[in-house]
Amino acid sequence: MADRMSAAARPSTVDVRTWRVSRRLPPVSVVVLGLIALTCVFGPLFLGQDPTAADPTAAFGHSSAKHVLGTDELGRDLLTRLMYGGRLSLGVVAGSVLVAFLIGTLWGLVAAYRKGIVDQVLMRCADISMAIPQILFALICVAAFGASLVSLILITGLLLAPTTARMARAVVLQEMALDYYTAGIAFGAGRIRLLLREVLPNTTAALAGQAVINAASAMILEASLSFVGLGVQPPDMSWGVLLQQGYGFLYNDPGYVVGPAVCVLTTVLCLNLAADRLAGGRRARKAARACIEVPVRDSRAGCGPWRHRRSTRIQPGIGPLRRRRQEPPRSRLSSNGDFDTGPIR
């Protein structure tokens, strides 16, 4: 029975090979994101068309060799405008993520380092800002400070900073509770030096996953604000602006809005999938650190890479490595009435 259970728990050759290949190959979401970014950056160089060149005689033209996705109400090439709009949308997302990362990381570091009343005040401010719907807060801020590209990046980054701050505070406190931080303090290392040189590099995985989630939120915010006319302003173009312009001609050419809508949907979906992949890898590494690899000889054949040796995961202090505890000698009453503390035979 034990042999059957161990054989069932041991992964097969196909599972091991699939796991190894999946670790080496990049996920599909990252590949799709890379293709979208490369197409938006280098695609217009190969098409060689001006996104603002109008030809009223070719308004709402169908797909052709010259215009792959057709033309808009002024005869402009939709594919070229889609690529140029992707440049601006991805640029706004990248700038917003950078602003949120810098402000949120500093916010969380200060809260985790100071603790006490400073931590409470900073985290309550984060809770208040997160309680307000982002799109409503963004509409108020854009209406107050004006609709420009710089203000759009700053406002979006500030709206995403509280979530980054909470993540940074959580992972920093988790790292500060480990032994290497306590040992560094005991050896006389400065707390700020330990935070910047030891703790902060160990939080990059969690902060990278949060940055990817922020990128998806920034994409939705940019498209939403541009759609209602408070984001990117014409003649500049983004995917949100193209959605706004195509919505007015939805009955004339339904394909006008399909391109930017599919681009926004695909980008947000791939960003969320990439964030899930990063979170899964982080959980796997965390679980691997909590276990010990114990190589055990396996005489079973036909197990592929597990033929000669299999790996048994045990928790520290539990399993075959645990030493048997020495029990103290038990007292017993001898025949003459004295207590004999010798070992029981």
N, C-alpha and C positions, 0 to 999 in steps of 0.2 A: 504493500500500500504506500509506503514512504517513497519507494522508487517511482511509482506511478505519479505521485504528487510532485516529486522533484522534476520528473520528465515533463509533466504538464506545465509547471511553472517556468521551465527553462525555455527561452525564446528559440524559435526555429531558425534555420539558416536564412530563409527568405526574410524574416523579420529583422534579423541582424543586418543583413545586407541593405535592406530598405532604409533602416535607421542610419547606417553609415553614409549612404548616398544622399539622404535628405539633409544631413549635416554639411555635406560638401557643396551641394547645389544651392543656389539662392532661391528663395521662395518665388512663386509666380507673381505675387503682388509687387515685389521689388522690381522684377523684370518689367512688368507693365508700367510701373511708375517711371522707370528709366527710359522706356520707349516713348512715353508721353513727353518727358522733359527734353529728350533729344530731338523729337519731332518738332516741338515748339521752338527750340533754339536754332536748329540747323535746317528745318524744313523750308522756311521762306527763301533760303539761299539757293535751293535747287529749283523752286518754282519760278523765281525771278519776276514776280508780279507785285505791283504796288497795291497795298490794301486800301488806299484812298482813291485810286483811279476809278472814276465813274464812267459808265457807258449806258445812258438812259435807254438806248435802243435794245439793250440786252437785259432789261429788268426782269427779274424772276425767271431767269433762264434755267433750263433743265441741265442735268449732268451731261458733260461732254468731255472730250479730250483736253480742252483748254480750261474748262471749269469743272472740276471733278464733282464738287458738291453743289454746283449751280451758282447763281448770282442772287444778290439781294434786290431791294426796291430801286437802287441806283445803278445796278449793273456791276457792282463790285464782287470780286471773287470771294465766295464764302469760306473756302478752305484756307486761303491766305489770311483772311481776317480772323479765322479760328485759331491759327497758329500764332499770330501776333497777339491775340487776346490771351492765349495761354501763357505767353511770356509774362505779360503784366500780372495775370492772376497768380502764377507761381512765384513771381517776384514779391507780390504783396504778402503771400503766405510765408515765404522765407523770412522776410523782414519782421513780420508779426511774431513768428516763432522765436526769432533771435531776441527780440525785445522781451517776450514773455520768459524766455530762458534766463536771461541776465537778471531781470528784476525778481522773478520768482525764486531763483536759486539764492540770491543775496537775501531775500526776504526770509526764506526758510532757514538759511544758515544762522542769521541773527537770532531768530526765534529759538532754534535748538541750542545755540551757544549761551544765550543770556538766561533763558528759562524764566521762571517766576512771573512777575507782573508784565515784563516785556513780552514774553511768550503769549500770555493771555490776551494782551491788547492786540498784538499782531494777528493772532489767529482769529480773534473775534472780528477784526476788520475784514479778514479773508472770508469768514462766514457770511458777513453782511453783503459783501460784493457778489458772492456766489449765490445768494438767495434771490437777487434781482435777475430776471431773465436777460440773457446776454443781448439778444436782438433789441429789446426795449432800451437797455442801457446804452447800446451803440447808437440807436436812433437819437436819443437825447444828447449824447456827446457830440455826434456829427452835426446835429442841428445847432448846437451851441458854439462849436469851434470851427465850423465850416467844412465843406466837402472838398478835400484835397487828398492827394496821394500820401503825403507825409502824415497828415492827421489820421487817415484811415489806418495806416500801419501802426501808429502809436496807440490809437484807441483800441484796436484789435489786440495788440500785444498787452496792454494794460488789463483788458478784460480776461485774458487767458493767464495772467500772472498768478492770481490766487490759487488756482489748482496746482500750478507748478510749485508754489511755495509750500503747500500742504504736503505734496509728495517729497520735496527736498527735506522738509523738517522731519518727516517720518523716517526716511532712510538714514538721515544723519544721526538721529537719536538711536536708531538700531545699530549703527556702526559704533557709536560712542559707548554702547553697552558691551562691546566685545572686549576680549582680553588684551588685544594689541594696543588699544587706546589707553586702557588702564595701566599697562606696562610702560607705555611711553610717558604718561604722567608721573609714574613712580620713578622713572629714570631722569626726571627733570626736564623733559621736553616741554616747550611752550604749547598752550592749548590752541592758539591761533595757527601755529606752525603745523600741529598735528591735523587740524581741520583742513588746512589748505593742501598739505602735501600727502596726507595719508587717508583721511576720511573722504574728502571730496572726490578723488579718483575712483574710490570704490562705489560711488553712487552714480557713475556714468550710465550704467545699464538701465536703472530705474528712470533716471532723468531723460534718457534717450527715448524710452517708451512713452513717457509723458509728452515729449516734444512731438512725436509722431501723432499722438492724439490731438495735441494742440494744432497741428497742421491741418487735420481734417476739420476741426472747428473753425479755424481761420478761413478755410476755403468756403465753408457754408456762410459765414458772416460776410465775406467779401461779395459773394454772389447775391446774397439777400440785400445788402445795402446798395449795390450797384443796380439791382433790379428795380428798387423803389426810387432811384435817382439820387441817393445820398452817398454813393461810393465813388467809383471811377467815373469821371465826367467825360463825355464826348468832346473833341474828336478822339480822345484816347479810348481804347477798346479793351475790354476784358470779357470773360465768359458771361459775367453777370450783365454787362452792357449789351452783349449780343442777344441774351435772353430777353432783355427789355425791348430791344428794337424788333426782334422777331415776334414778340407777343402781339404787337399791333397789326401784324400781317399774318396772323395765324391761319385765317381762312384763305388767304391768297396762296400761301406756300407753307404748308405744315412742316416741311423739312427744314425751314429756316431755324426753328428752335431745337430741332433734334440734335444737331451737332454739339452746340454748347451744353445742352442738358446731359447728353451722354458723357461728355468730357468731365463735367462736374461730378456726376454720379460715379463714374469709373474711378476718378481720382480719390474721392472720399472713401469709396469701398476698399480700394487697395491700401490706403493709409490705415484704415481700421484693421485690415487683415495683417498688415505689417506690424502694427502695435500688438495684436494678439500673438504674433510669432515671437516678438521680443519678450512679452510677458511670459509666454510658455517656456522659452529658453532660460529666463531668469529663475523661474520656479524649479526647473530641472537642475540647474546648477546649485540652487539653494538646497534642494533635497539630496544632491550628490555629496555636498559637503557634510551633511548630517549623518552619512553612512560611511562604513569602512569596507573596502574591497578586500575580501579574503580569498585568495586563490586556492582551489580545492581540486585535487586530482579526480578525474572522471574517467572511468574505464569503459564507458559506453561508446560505441562506434556509430558512425553515420550521423554525426551532429555538426558537420561542417567546421566552422571556426571554433566551435565549442567542443570539438572531439577530444582534445587532450586536457583541456582545463576549462572549468566553468567558474563563474564568479558568484560568490554567495555574499549578499549584502546583509550586514547585521548592524545594529545600532551599538554605539560604544558602551561597553560594560554589560552587554547582553549577548548570549549565544555561546559558541564553543570557545571563545577566548576568555570567558569569565572564569576566574579561579574559584575553586571551591573554598568556601569560608571555613576556617578552622574553628570548630566548636570547643568551648572551654570544657574541661573535665567536670563531669557531674558528680556530686557528693552522694555517698550512700553510707548507710549505717553498717558497721562491721559486727562480727559475732560477739565481741567483747564490749559492745556499747559505744565505741569510739567511731568518729566519722572518718571514713576512708576516702580520700580524694584522688586515689589512683584511677587509672583508666579502667573502664568496664570491659572485660574480656568477652 
